[in-house]
Amino acid sequence: MKMKLTVALVILATTPALALASPSCTKEPKAKWMPEKAMKEKIDALGYKVKTFEITGSCYEIYGKDKDGNRAEVYFNPVSGEIVQKGD
């Protein structure tokens, strides 16, 4: 009984940490990723004003403002340039 309780507590303790992990955007090698300059141009064309641009895991990630001036945290597939996940 103690073992089941311990396992349950460990699962509960680690679940929030897993929810905060960045998404998986691609499994392609970096050699196939869109160059950062091209990705930044695509992001600008989508109307985002980028404050921070970085590589997070297998994604390009930005922090900045969307076209309406709202705070934006966006993860992009670095191969296709498609939006994978949005936050604020």
Summary of the structure (lengths in Angstrom):
residues: 88
radius of gyration: 17.2
end to end distance: 42.1
largest distance: 57.7
contacts: 214
relative contact order: 0.18
helix: 35%
strand: 30%
